[in-house]
Amino acid sequence: MKTELHLPSDLRFLSVAEEWLFSTLKVSLGDEVDWTRQTGRLRLALVEAYSNVVRHAHREQPNIPIILKLELRDRELSLEIWDQGQGYNPSGYEVPSPQDKQEHGYGWLILNRLMDRVEYRLHVDGSNCLKLETNLPRL
């Protein structure tokens, strides 16, 4: 199953993205997944990725769309978040030290802890793609 959603770069549309993601997954997988366990981690990953595009990639320009692409093969979920910003180089990422009491810079760490695989591709046909993959275990 594949589907996609185009939304404005506006945090007010985050709830639309969440509803689309979870409605699609629940229609496709039904009661085969423990949604109480999976919803929290998937929601946090989506919120982190979507809000980073709005705040950093598109710098609060709502007229630039965010494209979400969802693919589900059996229990293998793949979510791509496409933006048109300058891009981000994850190879230079350093995990923040708790002693520094840093307020920002935890997103890449969070995504990598929540998901099984995280991939970021710069400048693919003029856009950037953050790909989040995970397996949704059976009940």
C-alpha positions as a LaTeX table, in Angstrom:
\begin{tabular}{lrrr}
\hline
Residue & $x$ (\AA) & $y$ (\AA) & $z$ (\AA) \\
\hline
Met1 & 0.00 & 0.00 & 0.00 \\
Lys2 & 1.29 & 3.46 & $-0.91$ \\
Thr3 & $-0.22$ & 6.86 & $-0.31$ \\
Glu4 & 0.92 & 10.46 & 0.00 \\
Leu5 & $-0.24$ & 13.75 & 1.46 \\
His6 & 0.71 & 17.33 & 0.56 \\
Leu7 & 0.39 & 19.90 & 3.35 \\
Pro8 & 1.38 & 23.53 & 3.91 \\
Ser9 & 4.47 & 24.21 & 6.01 \\
Asp10 & 2.38 & 25.22 & 8.98 \\
Leu11 & 2.33 & 23.55 & 12.39 \\
Arg12 & $-1.45$ & 23.89 & 12.46 \\
Phe13 & $-1.58$ & 21.11 & 9.87 \\
Leu14 & 0.38 & 18.67 & 12.02 \\
Ser15 & $-2.86$ & 17.20 & 13.39 \\
Val16 & $-3.98$ & 16.56 & 9.78 \\
Ala17 & $-0.72$ & 14.68 & 9.14 \\
Glu18 & $-1.20$ & 12.61 & 12.32 \\
Glu19 & $-4.80$ & 11.76 & 11.45 \\
Trp20 & $-3.78$ & 10.74 & 7.91 \\
Leu21 & $-0.94$ & 8.53 & 9.16 \\
Phe22 & $-2.84$ & 6.71 & 11.88 \\
Ser23 & $-6.09$ & 6.37 & 9.94 \\
Thr24 & $-4.24$ & 4.85 & 7.00 \\
Leu25 & $-2.25$ & 2.46 & 9.18 \\
Lys26 & $-5.29$ & 1.36 & 11.18 \\
Val27 & $-7.36$ & 0.73 & 8.05 \\
Ser28 & $-4.50$ & $-1.30$ & 6.57 \\
Leu29 & $-3.48$ & $-3.26$ & 9.67 \\
Gly30 & $-6.58$ & $-3.21$ & 11.86 \\
Asp31 & $-6.20$ & $-4.84$ & 15.26 \\
Glu32 & $-3.05$ & $-6.76$ & 14.32 \\
Val33 & $-0.86$ & $-4.09$ & 15.95 \\
Asp34 & $-0.67$ & $-2.91$ & 19.56 \\
Trp35 & $-1.58$ & 0.69 & 18.76 \\
Thr36 & $-1.21$ & 1.87 & 22.35 \\
Arg37 & 2.51 & 0.97 & 22.16 \\
Gln38 & 3.17 & 2.06 & 18.57 \\
Thr39 & 1.21 & 5.32 & 18.39 \\
Gly40 & 3.44 & 7.24 & 20.81 \\
Arg41 & 6.72 & 6.56 & 19.04 \\
Leu42 & 5.28 & 7.11 & 15.57 \\
Arg43 & 3.62 & 10.35 & 16.66 \\
Leu44 & 6.85 & 11.65 & 18.21 \\
Ala45 & 8.83 & 10.81 & 15.07 \\
Leu46 & 6.26 & 12.54 & 12.85 \\
Val47 & 6.08 & 15.62 & 15.10 \\
Glu48 & 9.87 & 15.92 & 15.19 \\
Ala49 & 10.27 & 15.56 & 11.43 \\
Tyr50 & 7.32 & 17.78 & 10.45 \\
Ser51 & 8.17 & 20.58 & 12.88 \\
Asn52 & 11.82 & 20.58 & 11.76 \\
Val53 & 10.72 & 21.12 & 8.17 \\
Val54 & 8.42 & 23.98 & 9.18 \\
Arg55 & 10.93 & 25.71 & 11.47 \\
His56 & 14.25 & 25.01 & 9.78 \\
Ala57 & 13.92 & 23.81 & 6.18 \\
His58 & 11.09 & 26.09 & 5.10 \\
Arg59 & 11.68 & 28.72 & 7.78 \\
Glu60 & 7.97 & 29.26 & 8.46 \\
Gln61 & 7.00 & 29.79 & 4.81 \\
Pro62 & 3.59 & 28.07 & 4.69 \\
Asn63 & 3.33 & 28.36 & 0.92 \\
Ile64 & 6.06 & 25.72 & 0.46 \\
Pro65 & 4.47 & 22.26 & 0.69 \\
Ile66 & 5.60 & 19.36 & 2.81 \\
Ile67 & 5.04 & 16.02 & 1.10 \\
Leu68 & 4.51 & 12.92 & 3.20 \\
Lys69 & 4.75 & 9.52 & 1.50 \\
Leu70 & 3.72 & 6.37 & 3.29 \\
Glu71 & 4.45 & 2.85 & 2.14 \\
Leu72 & 3.41 & $-0.25$ & 4.02 \\
Arg73 & 4.58 & $-3.75$ & 3.04 \\
Asp74 & 3.24 & $-6.35$ & 5.44 \\
Arg75 & 4.39 & $-4.75$ & 8.72 \\
Glu76 & 7.28 & $-2.73$ & 7.25 \\
Leu77 & 6.43 & 0.95 & 7.43 \\
Ser78 & 8.31 & 3.55 & 5.41 \\
Leu79 & 7.50 & 7.23 & 5.89 \\
Glu80 & 9.20 & 9.86 & 3.74 \\
Ile81 & 9.06 & 13.56 & 4.59 \\
Trp82 & 10.00 & 15.74 & 1.60 \\
Asp83 & 11.01 & 19.39 & 1.88 \\
Gln84 & 12.44 & 22.08 & $-0.36$ \\
Gly85 & 14.86 & 23.68 & 2.11 \\
Gln86 & 18.64 & 24.05 & 2.03 \\
Gly87 & 19.08 & 20.62 & 3.54 \\
Tyr88 & 20.86 & 19.18 & 6.53 \\
Asn89 & 24.12 & 17.29 & 6.72 \\
Pro90 & 23.71 & 14.54 & 9.34 \\
Ser91 & 27.33 & 13.44 & 8.99 \\
Gly92 & 28.36 & 16.46 & 11.06 \\
Tyr93 & 25.88 & 15.69 & 13.84 \\
Glu94 & 27.26 & 15.37 & 17.35 \\
Val95 & 25.10 & 14.06 & 20.16 \\
Pro96 & 24.50 & 16.90 & 22.64 \\
Ser97 & 26.10 & 16.49 & 26.04 \\
Pro98 & 23.60 & 16.60 & 28.94 \\
Gln99 & 26.04 & 18.76 & 30.91 \\
Asp100 & 25.64 & 21.56 & 28.34 \\
Lys101 & 21.89 & 21.77 & 29.06 \\
Gln102 & 21.34 & 22.41 & 25.37 \\
Glu103 & 17.72 & 23.14 & 24.36 \\
His104 & 17.98 & 22.16 & 20.67 \\
Gly105 & 19.81 & 19.59 & 18.58 \\
Tyr106 & 18.21 & 16.37 & 19.81 \\
Gly107 & 16.02 & 15.66 & 16.77 \\
Trp108 & 18.42 & 13.41 & 14.89 \\
Leu109 & 19.10 & 11.43 & 18.07 \\
Ile110 & 15.39 & 11.07 & 18.83 \\
Leu111 & 14.56 & 9.87 & 15.32 \\
Asn112 & 17.34 & 7.30 & 15.35 \\
Arg113 & 16.21 & 5.96 & 18.73 \\
Leu114 & 12.54 & 5.72 & 17.73 \\
Met115 & 12.89 & 4.17 & 14.30 \\
Asp116 & 14.70 & 1.10 & 12.97 \\
Arg117 & 16.30 & 3.01 & 10.08 \\
Val118 & 16.71 & 6.72 & 9.37 \\
Glu119 & 18.04 & 7.99 & 6.06 \\
Tyr120 & 18.41 & 11.55 & 4.79 \\
Arg121 & 18.97 & 12.36 & 1.15 \\
Leu122 & 19.93 & 15.87 & 0.05 \\
His123 & 18.80 & 17.54 & $-3.15$ \\
Val124 & 16.88 & 14.78 & $-4.89$ \\
Asp125 & 15.25 & 16.52 & $-7.87$ \\
Gly126 & 15.35 & 19.84 & $-5.97$ \\
Ser127 & 14.03 & 18.44 & $-2.69$ \\
Asn128 & 15.32 & 16.70 & 0.41 \\
Cys129 & 13.95 & 13.45 & 1.78 \\
Leu130 & 13.96 & 12.15 & 5.34 \\
Lys131 & 13.05 & 8.47 & 5.27 \\
Leu132 & 11.91 & 6.78 & 8.48 \\
Glu133 & 11.49 & 3.02 & 8.53 \\
Thr134 & 10.30 & 0.60 & 11.16 \\
Asn135 & 8.67 & $-2.75$ & 11.62 \\
Leu136 & 5.29 & $-2.79$ & 13.35 \\
Pro137 & 5.26 & $-6.02$ & 15.39 \\
Arg138 & 2.19 & $-8.17$ & 15.71 \\
Leu139 & 0.19 & $-8.15$ & 18.91 \\
\hline
\end{tabular}
